[in-house]
Amino acid sequence: MGPIKKVEPESPWRDVMGGASRWEIPVLDHGFIALVDAMPRLVPQDKTADAAIVQAARVSYGQGTKKVSEDRGLIRYLLRHRHTTPFEMVELKFHVCMPIFIARQWIRHRTANVNEYSGRYSIIPDRFYTPSLDQVRKQSASNRQGGEERLASPGAPDADLKTAQEFLTFLAKVEASYQDYLKLADAGVSRELARIGLPVNMYTEWYWKCDLHNTLHFLSLRLDPHAQSEIRDFAAAMLALIEPIAPYTVEAWKDYAAEGLRLSRLEIAALQRLATGGDGTLESDNARERAEWDAKRKSLGF
Ligand SMILES: Cc1cc2nc3c(=O)[nH]c(=O)nc-3n(C[C@H](O)[C@H](O)[C@H](O)COP(=O)(O)OP(=O)(O)OC[C@H]3O[C@@H](n4cnc5c(N)ncnc54)[C@H](O)[C@@H]3O)c2cc1C
């Protein structure tokens, strides 16, 4: 083994977070998401964390790619062709404070490293997610998972308004149990048991570290209109935090993934029929699939 050889950078380094210890965005009534670290943290003066992706890709593609692709072009090529591993070279660490029912959805993303606040060690702070009256959503008739329509929207029937108010009264009752939790923990019930009567709209906190590839996968799923509105709010804030860290990657991801459109074989056939003056109906006996195709057609302007 030889001695350590230390190589000076060609130009002075720049901190991708501009020297800040965190970039924080408030979300919901008591939550936040903060970017607390990134890898690479230091990059050449005129670069961003995108540089780490390009550096990794050039190891496998070699000098051959250099003439056709400057950094942005190479990143766009990699993303378009789903060459995913270079995007794992960028790591992002977030501090997140979110309601427990959102944490349950978030934790399903298995490729992240997580450390959560412990209700066994510490008293859970008095923070509840309480939507305002005009934010109470109505159960959708077509989508079993959620709803966008508001119960207390202007002109809504009195019965709907009353239901929204009743929901908030119900939350207030549940939240009042917090005082019993404090009292019982104080009286000697272990914190790990005392907490089990608390509701899932309480806030929890964690550090969540994930590479950029899997963070973008998280964002694709959790910014989607099918995801619950509260987790979408966190995802939108996360996107705003990472955009300046790896701008070429985020731009390419928006172009090819987030705001792109995937077409099935049946959909391509329907589109081909449309293009030749035929009927653009999807040849499928599945009503949901046909409805999804109709929505895609509409978005394409057909
Ligand atoms: C709108 C919506 C509704 C949902 N509804 C439900 C629901 O009703 N019930 C429910 O249980 N879940 C539900 N989920 C969660 C969903 O099924 C996924 O668990 C979650 O979105 C994480 O996706 P993922 O596994 O692709 O992501 P990650 O866990 O982040 O994994 C990223 C990728 O890594 C690979 N990977 C990671 N771990 C493994 C592994 N152990 N084995 C093989 N490959 C792996 C997979 O390719 C995966 O796509 C819902 C998610 C969304 C977005």
The ligand as an SDF file (V2000), in Angstrom:
LIG
                    3D

 53 58  0  0  0  0  0  0  0  0999 V2000
  -51.7890    6.2500   -4.5100 C   0  0  0  0  0  0  0  0  0  0  0  0
  -51.2490    5.0980   -3.7280 C   0  0  0  0  0  0  0  0  0  0  0  0
  -52.1090    4.2340   -3.0920 C   0  0  0  0  0  0  0  0  0  0  0  0
  -51.6080    3.1640   -2.3370 C   0  0  0  0  0  0  0  0  0  0  0  0
  -52.4770    2.3160   -1.7080 N   0  0  0  0  0  0  0  0  0  0  0  0
  -52.0020    1.3000   -0.9610 C   0  0  0  0  0  0  0  0  0  0  0  0
  -52.8910    0.4150   -0.2610 C   0  0  0  0  0  0  0  0  0  0  0  0
  -54.0880    0.5490   -0.3300 O   0  0  0  0  0  0  0  0  0  0  0  0
  -52.3440   -0.5800    0.4920 N   0  0  0  0  0  0  0  0  0  0  0  0
  -50.9920   -0.7690    0.5760 C   0  0  0  0  0  0  0  0  0  0  0  0
  -50.5470   -1.6910    1.2600 O   0  0  0  0  0  0  0  0  0  0  0  0
  -50.1430    0.0410   -0.0690 N   0  0  0  0  0  0  0  0  0  0  0  0
  -50.5950    1.0720   -0.8180 C   0  0  0  0  0  0  0  0  0  0  0  0
  -49.7170    1.9050   -1.4610 N   0  0  0  0  0  0  0  0  0  0  0  0
  -48.2720    1.6800   -1.2980 C   0  0  0  0  0  0  0  0  0  0  0  0
  -47.6590    1.0380   -2.5490 C   0  0  0  0  0  0  0  0  0  0  0  0
  -48.1870   -0.2540   -2.7700 O   0  0  0  0  0  0  0  0  0  0  0  0
  -46.1380    0.9570   -2.3950 C   0  0  0  0  0  0  0  0  0  0  0  0
  -45.8350    0.1600   -1.2660 O   0  0  0  0  0  0  0  0  0  0  0  0
  -45.4960    2.3070   -2.2050 C   0  0  0  0  0  0  0  0  0  0  0  0
  -45.9870    3.2250   -3.1440 O   0  0  0  0  0  0  0  0  0  0  0  0
  -43.9900    2.1760   -2.3670 C   0  0  0  0  0  0  0  0  0  0  0  0
  -43.7240    1.8830   -3.6890 O   0  0  0  0  0  0  0  0  0  0  0  0
  -42.4460    1.0610   -4.1330 P   0  0  0  0  0  0  0  0  0  0  0  0
  -42.4680   -0.2810   -3.5180 O   0  0  0  0  0  0  0  0  0  0  0  0
  -42.3650    1.1280   -5.6200 O   0  0  0  0  0  0  0  0  0  0  0  0
  -41.3020    2.0080   -3.5460 O   0  0  0  0  0  0  0  0  0  0  0  0
  -39.9930    1.7020   -2.7080 P   0  0  0  0  0  0  0  0  0  0  0  0
  -40.2570    0.8690   -1.5220 O   0  0  0  0  0  0  0  0  0  0  0  0
  -39.3770    3.0460   -2.5140 O   0  0  0  0  0  0  0  0  0  0  0  0
  -39.0860    0.8810   -3.6430 O   0  0  0  0  0  0  0  0  0  0  0  0
  -38.5390    1.4400   -4.8470 C   0  0  0  0  0  0  0  0  0  0  0  0
  -38.3460    0.3010   -5.8030 C   0  0  0  0  0  0  0  0  0  0  0  0
  -37.3210   -0.5510   -5.2880 O   0  0  0  0  0  0  0  0  0  0  0  0
  -37.6500   -1.9000   -5.5130 C   0  0  0  0  0  0  0  0  0  0  0  0
  -37.7700   -2.5900   -4.2210 N   0  0  0  0  0  0  0  0  0  0  0  0
  -37.6720   -2.0210   -2.9870 C   0  0  0  0  0  0  0  0  0  0  0  0
  -37.7690   -2.9450   -2.0370 N   0  0  0  0  0  0  0  0  0  0  0  0
  -37.9460   -4.1270   -2.6580 C   0  0  0  0  0  0  0  0  0  0  0  0
  -38.1310   -5.4480   -2.2170 C   0  0  0  0  0  0  0  0  0  0  0  0
  -38.1210   -5.7850   -0.9320 N   0  0  0  0  0  0  0  0  0  0  0  0
  -38.3170   -6.4030   -3.1380 N   0  0  0  0  0  0  0  0  0  0  0  0
  -38.3000   -6.1140   -4.4460 C   0  0  0  0  0  0  0  0  0  0  0  0
  -38.1350   -4.8630   -4.9500 N   0  0  0  0  0  0  0  0  0  0  0  0
  -37.9580   -3.8900   -4.0560 C   0  0  0  0  0  0  0  0  0  0  0  0
  -38.9490   -1.9230   -6.3090 C   0  0  0  0  0  0  0  0  0  0  0  0
  -38.6250   -1.9250   -7.6700 O   0  0  0  0  0  0  0  0  0  0  0  0
  -39.5710   -0.5850   -5.9890 C   0  0  0  0  0  0  0  0  0  0  0  0
  -40.4170   -0.0920   -6.9840 O   0  0  0  0  0  0  0  0  0  0  0  0
  -50.1970    2.9670   -2.2190 C   0  0  0  0  0  0  0  0  0  0  0  0
  -49.3340    3.8540   -2.8720 C   0  0  0  0  0  0  0  0  0  0  0  0
  -49.8250    4.9030   -3.6130 C   0  0  0  0  0  0  0  0  0  0  0  0
  -48.8540    5.8430   -4.2890 C   0  0  0  0  0  0  0  0  0  0  0  0
  1  2  1  0
  2  3  1  0
  2 52  2  0
  3  4  2  0
  4  5  1  0
  4 50  1  0
  5  6  2  0
  6  7  1  0
  6 13  1  0
  7  8  2  0
  7  9  1  0
  9 10  1  0
 10 11  2  0
 10 12  1  0
 12 13  2  0
 13 14  1  0
 14 15  1  0
 14 50  1  0
 15 16  1  0
 16 17  1  0
 16 18  1  0
 18 19  1  0
 18 20  1  0
 20 21  1  0
 20 22  1  0
 22 23  1  0
 23 24  1  0
 24 25  2  0
 24 26  1  0
 24 27  1  0
 27 28  1  0
 28 29  2  0
 28 30  1  0
 28 31  1  0
 31 32  1  0
 32 33  1  0
 33 34  1  0
 33 48  1  0
 34 35  1  0
 35 36  1  0
 35 46  1  0
 36 37  1  0
 36 45  1  0
 37 38  2  0
 38 39  1  0
 39 40  1  0
 39 45  2  0
 40 41  1  0
 40 42  2  0
 42 43  1  0
 43 44  2  0
 44 45  1  0
 46 47  1  0
 46 48  1  0
 48 49  1  0
 50 51  2  0
 51 52  1  0
 52 53  1  0
M  END
$$$$
